[in-house]
Amino acid sequence: MSRVNVMLPYLGEEEVEAVAEVLRSGWVAQGPRVAEFERAFATAVQAGHAVAVSSCTTGLHLAMVVVGVGAGDEVVVPSFSFIATSNAVRYVGAVPVFADVDLATGNLTAETVEAALTARTRSVVVVDQGGVPVDLDAIRAVCDPRGIVVVEDAACGAGSTYRGRPVGAGAEIAAWSFHPRKILTTGEGGMITTSRGDWADRARTLREHAMSVSAVDRHASVLAPPESYDEVGFNFRMTDLQAAVGLVQLGRLPEVVARRRELAATYAKFLAEVPGLRTVADPAWGESNFQSFWVEVGEDYPLDREGLLERLAHADVSARRGIMSTHRQPPYADLAAPGSLPNTEHLTDSTLILPLFHQMDETQQGRVVDVLVDAGRSA
Ligand SMILES: *Cc1c(COP(=O)(O)O)cnc(C)c1O
């Protein structure tokens, strides 16, 4: 019996060949493949502009800069997220203000966001947590009239839908992750998408040291024009090696999402009959890619979350504790009053993430289901 992993990237010979082709071309840093990946990604998520970056974390950092968030500003974020969401706010000297999430979706709501707004709020970062689409329109209806920019952390959201369109399509600016834990991977990598051409242009310049002439343009001319650096920029570039992989992966996305939704439906069907377990589900306004398939272990279940994780480990099934509460980590511990984020803490403490990956077969999924069903019987 072999281990069932919580996640496996889905990579094949096409990706190998795409990387080999880039290597043979001799142009390995940001170049034509990155530009091609940006165009394809913008089309896929129905965004006006796409700017490739080195990760979602650097993408969020850059989003904060182009949106104009700076020292002393407040940015409303979910504590219930990977810590990078809050770290991006800190990088620009702003203060994260934690809002609680909805128990059903694990996402911010218009109500929890509104309760966290102050005169100093400059921006709100919403997350499509685990792939579950956030109700962006409802949150923008609260923020837009106040001049507060909503940034979408769509790290987990590629291939999810919101009100019939791809997640991110309705965002002024969104950041995406291509880490192997997400469903489209380039090893490391990320993307910013935005409806605003001026923000895209600024992000494009800032990701490359704020250089007035891009490396690609310099390469195109024998006698390169002199460049200038009008502000302090970054090196947040993606490489053509990564973009080549991303192009192949993007082509697989519909197939990968369809398979994940099929596996999620199987989990939902078998676990619905187990008292005390609740599985993540699509919200009324969209469809999840089920990047993370989580289960809440309730009072009626014979084991608590830790007990169930142990039972799964005994069966060589690698599950994971649910999404973290950022406010419990040392850099953020002074930013939330005790008891102020009850849903966040409840979900962090009572959920676990089950294995789900493209290549998962019926036998593997059956092994996971059996552990949960059997443990549910043995009070
Ligand atoms: C994974 C993740 C990130 C960080 O993505 P990287 O590409 O690894 O920097 C940020 N936000 C959320 C919600 C994530 O899940």
PDBQT file of the ligand as one rigid body, heavy atoms in Angstrom, charges set to zero:
ROOT
HETATM    1  C1  LIG A 401      -0.435  30.063  -1.910  1.00  0.00    +0.000 C 
HETATM    2  C2  LIG A 401      -1.039  31.346  -1.563  1.00  0.00    +0.000 A 
HETATM    3  C3  LIG A 401      -0.312  32.548  -1.647  1.00  0.00    +0.000 A 
HETATM    4  C4  LIG A 401       1.156  32.577  -1.973  1.00  0.00    +0.000 C 
HETATM    5  O1  LIG A 401       1.426  32.148  -3.273  1.00  0.00    +0.000 OA
HETATM    6  P1  LIG A 401       2.968  32.013  -3.750  1.00  0.00    +0.000 P 
HETATM    7  O2  LIG A 401       2.864  31.899  -5.240  1.00  0.00    +0.000 OA
HETATM    8  O3  LIG A 401       3.515  30.785  -3.111  1.00  0.00    +0.000 OA
HETATM    9  O4  LIG A 401       3.668  33.243  -3.333  1.00  0.00    +0.000 OA
HETATM   10  C5  LIG A 401      -0.966  33.722  -1.366  1.00  0.00    +0.000 A 
HETATM   11  N1  LIG A 401      -2.265  33.735  -1.006  1.00  0.00    +0.000 NA
HETATM   12  C6  LIG A 401      -2.992  32.613  -0.890  1.00  0.00    +0.000 A 
HETATM   13  C7  LIG A 401      -4.424  32.684  -0.502  1.00  0.00    +0.000 C 
HETATM   14  C8  LIG A 401      -2.395  31.379  -1.151  1.00  0.00    +0.000 A 
HETATM   15  O5  LIG A 401      -3.113  30.252  -1.017  1.00  0.00    +0.000 OA
ENDROOT
TORSDOF 0
